[in-house]
């Protein structure tokens, strides 16, 4: 392996850190701005719309976010936790 090439473990760790940071930025944006659409989130944090939608889908699937409307009017909010 070339000394200037990062190893696969380092690259994987950097990608995980970047993914977690992007997810955190999305959550923070919605927490600070309220119900938001993917386009607004994408512009605010500097991600491509398609990548933003991927993160949003993950966050919805994990139960962190909720979808307010469907299809092109889809908006996201932080899921309310009831105790």
Number of C-alpha atoms within 10 A of each C-alpha: 6 6 6 6 9 10 11 9 9 11 12 11 11 12 12 12 12 12 13 13 12 18 17 12 15 22 20 13 18 19 13 9 11 13 16 19 20 23 15 14 23 17 12 12 13 11 14 13 15 12 13 21 17 11 18 23 16 14 19 16 11 10 13 15 20 20 18 13 11 8 6 8 11 14 19 23 20 19 13 10 7 4 3
